């Protein structure tokens, strides 16, 4: 069962990668939505999608908190240097 899920994910990922040219990146122009590294929040919008349908997918670093403040700061800082903490 796990192998099937991994294979399905790989196939879906390939399909998404081949369709990347159909999407435009929109960077938000507000200080209310920032990534961990301070870069602007962003989303992709399809140029030729069906305007009557909406598909939302939220990907990101998620919660970077830890057991105490120093560990939380270290965890969030480390994550800010990855694709999960930046729109760059």
Residue pairs with C-beta under 8 A, 6 or more apart in sequence:
22 46
22 47
22 48
22 49
23 44
23 45
23 46
23 47
24 44
24 45
24 47
25 42
25 43
25 44
26 42
26 43
26 44
26 45
27 40
27 41
27 42
27 87
28 40
28 41
28 42
28 43
29 40
30 40
30 41
33 40
33 41
34 40
34 41
35 41
35 60
35 80
35 85
35 86
35 87
36 61
36 64
36 76
36 77
36 79
36 80
36 85
36 86
37 80
37 81
37 85
37 86
37 88
39 86
39 87
39 88
40 87
41 87
42 87
49 55
59 84
60 84
60 85
61 79
61 80
61 82
61 84
61 85
62 84
64 72
64 75
64 76
64 79
64 85
65 72
65 75
65 76
66 72
66 74
66 75
76 85
79 85
80 86
